[in-house]
Amino acid sequence: MTTLYTLALLLIGVIATNIIKEFVPKIPEAFILIAVGVAMSLTPIFKNFELEPEFFMLMIIAPIMFIDGQKQSFAKIKKRFEGIWLLSVVLAVVTTLVVGIITNHIEVTWTLPLAITLAAIVTPTDAVAVKSLTAGTDMPEGVGEALELESLFNDATGLVMLDLALSVLSQGTFSVVHGLEHFFFVAVGGVLVGTILGFLIVALRVNLQQRASNPETTIIPISLLTPFAVYLLAEHLGTSGILAVVATGMVHNWESSRLRLTSTTVQLTSRTIWQTIADVLNAVVFLILGVSLPGVWLSITKIGLSGTLQLVALSVLIYVIMLVLRYFWALRDSNDRQNHHKPSSFALFFGDRNDKQHKFYARIFAISGVHGTVTLAMAFSLPYKIAGHAFPYRETLIIVATLVILISMLVSAIVLPLQLPAKIESYTTVDFNQTRDKMIDYASLKILDHVSDHDIRETLSTQLQSQKNKLFMMDDRKSASSQFLDLLADTQDFALMYIRNDSVTKIYSANTINIYAKILQHTRNIGPKQTRSFKHQLKRTLRRYARESTWHLANGVITRAQRNRFRKNKLKTDPTFAANIKKWTDTRDGLIALNIDLTHATDTYLDDTLRDRLASQQSDNDHIYFVRETMNRFFNRVKRDYKHESVPVNSSLYIQAFQYEYDFVQQGVSEGTIVQPMASALYKEINQAQMLQLDQTEQLATDEYVESKV
């Protein structure tokens, strides 16, 4: 149960962060998550919390790396291989050695393997943290790609270097040949294991896709289990589990690129699930960092002020060394020595040496070397005992690793927003919402022109308007809208003028028209939301029930059969009663017929109003829908349809409506009123809405078919 409570609390922390960041948008989300994590550490569940590296690497890092691997292709890795090798392996190894040697000279009581251990721990970088810290800024494309690819593979380099350092500490000897053999076995072996397992799993998925009647329930669970199975098997074989899951993810990228349209539902569902998991796990990473900080702080308090200042100075020095190494590494000669006309992958990241922006890109790359919780997990993975003795300076290494993480995050959070230009979006959220609203109104108007049945129009309009992602039933929005009140009054005026038109008075009796006008005027006097108070309605209802109950008891008319007999006898024996019933029936039929005519006329009036506003490029047309909804409720009350339900709508109407939305976007792109990025986002929303609507329509049809067979 403790594990369940822990997971639940972490998810609550993610939810709380998403709420808090709306109130403090200028603070990077990573820092909010860390702060929430610190607050969570005060709960009994996280009291004396200490990160379990094996659990963290398996349950958090493995799926994150699998997701990141799915975003990369073999072709891209092949094209960028030189840059990846130089950043993720060579730079990581050089950084580890330089930091280790310098640290060993400063901390004279430390052995070189111990210093190398610390250097290996602080080497891995975290591209997710950089994205969080630079939200709202325009990161150079090449630098961003370099950071992403570096982070994808240098975790494994750091882990291998840490493994080698711990091996030397344990055995007391080191062989260069053995070290290189071990390094390549772990790294290359991890890639091979991940690639082989990836192809086997893909083959299984493809086979099941072709044979399973409901592949989603089989293939998606296999996908969810894949990173854990690959990581565990690779680690069991002594290779890198991180590189294995990355390689497997790349194989899955290859699979999806070739089977993109053969398993649409599976891929869309799987992609949505994995994206959600990625967002949650990336947030959990920083929550865990925050939860771990109080324990690190407790260790700091034990060493005193002087010792703390020394460790802070050492952490700053280590960070500066890594910063300088990254800067000059990015400044290296980026020309392709074999072909000077073809830029190397390094040049694709940071530009050519002659490029004016080359030094700027190198500086941004250096500052973006943020270290994250993989560093903290590696620090906590240090054993308590080694070679039969207590691990030397274990708490000190954890403190320094934590300080390096915080320093790198603070420097990046402060410097990068000052160095990078603000991100200029091709469109704003307001622009997108306004364009989407006009698109939906345009499609609604076009499709309603082809539908005469009012009930179908009402259902169709309601469904299409729901795409606006607004709470249309909120009465406070209606009453607060002057546009709504004005249009409602105009529509009611139109209704009164319509029923008193000469063409209408020739069809219906004066009594029918007067009664309908009285009903309409009475509703108008009450107002759109000036409905009678609950107390007033209750009194009216009780008086009506009391009057009816008294009459029924007095005449002995209780059951339905008694009422029918009473009515028949009354019609036979009382001519006046029969005449009144005939007059009431004729009036009711006339009111219903007039109500139908006015319903269609009002639909046309509101359609024309919407058409005029769209022609004048007006985007805020919700008040028209509100008025349509209000008038529909009135029409339903007149025909005593108090429990009006949506009628089934042919799926072809929805398909046509969505096609009109596509046409609107396409026309906007051709006219230059809709930019391509916005068009892509709108197309995506239309696709999702269409798929959901058709799925619901299919489910409804299936339910009706089953009911008809029962």
TAFENLIN-V245915 format. One line per field, one symbol per residue. ss: DSSP state (H for helix, E for strand, L for the rest). psi: psi as a letter, one per 40 degrees, with the letter a starting at -180 (. if undefined). burial: + if it has 16 or more other C-alpha atoms within 10 Angstrom, else -. A space follows every 10 residues. Layout:
BEGIN
ss=???
psi=???
burial=???
END
This chain:
BEGIN
ss=LHHHHHHHHH HHHHHHHHHH LLLLLLLLHH HHHHHHHHHH LLLHHHLLLL LLHHHHHHHH HHHHHHHHHH LLLHHHHHHL HHHHHHHHHH HHHHHHHHHH HHHHHHLLLL LHHHHHHHHH HHHLLLHHHH HHHLLLELLL HHHHHHHHHH HHHHHHHHHH HHHHHHHHHH HLLLLHHHHH HHHHHHHHHH HHHHHHHHHH HHHHHHHHHH HLLLLHHHHH HHHHHHHHHH HHHHHHLLLL HHHHHHHHHH HHHHHHHHLL LLLHHHHHHH HHHHHHHHHH HHHHHHHHHH HHHHHHHHHH HHHHHHHHHH HHHHHHHHHH HHHHHHHHHH LLLLLLLLLL LLLLHHHHHH LLLLLLLHHH HHHHHHHLLL LLHHHHHHHH LLLLEELLEE LLLHHHHHHH HHHHHHHHHH HHHHHHHHHL LELLLLLLHH HHHHHHHHHH HHHHHHHHLL LLLHHHHHHH HHHHHHHHLL LLLLHHHHHH LHHHHHHHHH HHHHHHHHHL LHHHHLLLLH HHHHHHHHHH HHHHHHLLLL LLLHHHHHHH HHHHHHHHHH HHHHHLLLLH HHHHHHHHHH HHHLHHHHHH HHHHHHHHHH HHHHHHHHHH HHHHHHHHHH HHHHHLLLLL LHHHHHHHHH HHHHHHHHLL LLLLLLLLLL HHHHHHHHHH HHHHHHHHHH HLLLLHHHHH HHHHHHHHHH HHHHHHHHHH HHHHHHHHHL
psi=dddddddddd dddddddddd eddgeehidd dddddddddd eeiddehfhh hhdddddddd ddddddddde eiidddddde ddddddddcd dddddddddd ddddddgdei iddddddddd dediihdddd dddeheighh dddddddddd dddedddddd dddddddddd deihhddddd dddddddddd dddddddddd dddddddddd dhdgddeddd ddddeddddd ddddddeeih dddddddddd ddddddddfd eefddddddd dddddddddd dddddddddd dddddddddd ddeidddddd dddddddddd dddddddddd eiheihddge ehiiddddde iidehdeddd dddddddegi iaedddddde ehidihfeih hhfddddddd dddddddddd dddddddddi iihhieiidd dddddddddd ddddddddde hdhddddddd dddddedefi geehddddde hddddddddd ddddddddee iddddddiid dddddddddd ddddddidef iiiddddddd dddddddddd ddddefgdid dddddddddd ddegdddddd dddddddddd dddddddddd dddddddddd dddddefhdg eddddddddd ddddddddef gdfhihiihh dddddddddd dddddddddd eeehiddddd dddddddddd dddddddddd dddddddde.
burial=--------++ +-++--+--- -------+++ ++++++++++ +----+--++ +-+--+++-+ ++++++++++ -++------+ +-+++++++- +++-++++++ ++++------ ++++++++++ ++++++++++ ++++++++++ -+++++++++ ++++++++++ ++++++++++ --------+- -++-++++++ +++++++++- ++--++-++- ----++--++ -++--+++++ +++++---++ ++++++++++ ++++++---- -----++--+ ---+--++-+ ++++++++++ ++++++--++ -------+-- ++-+++++++ +++-+++-++ +--++----- ---+++++++ +++----+++ ++++++++++ ++++++++++ ++-------- ++-+++++++ +++++++++- -++--++--+ ---------- -+++++++++ ++++++++-- ----++++-+ ++-++--+-- -+-----+-- --+++-+++- ++--++-+++ -------+-- -++--++--+ +------+-- ---------- ---------- ------+--- ---------- +------+-- ------++-+ ++-+++-++- -++--++--+ +-++----++ +++++++++- ++-+++-+-- ---------- +-+++-++++ ++-+++-+-- ---+-+-++- -++--+--++ --++--+--- ----------
END
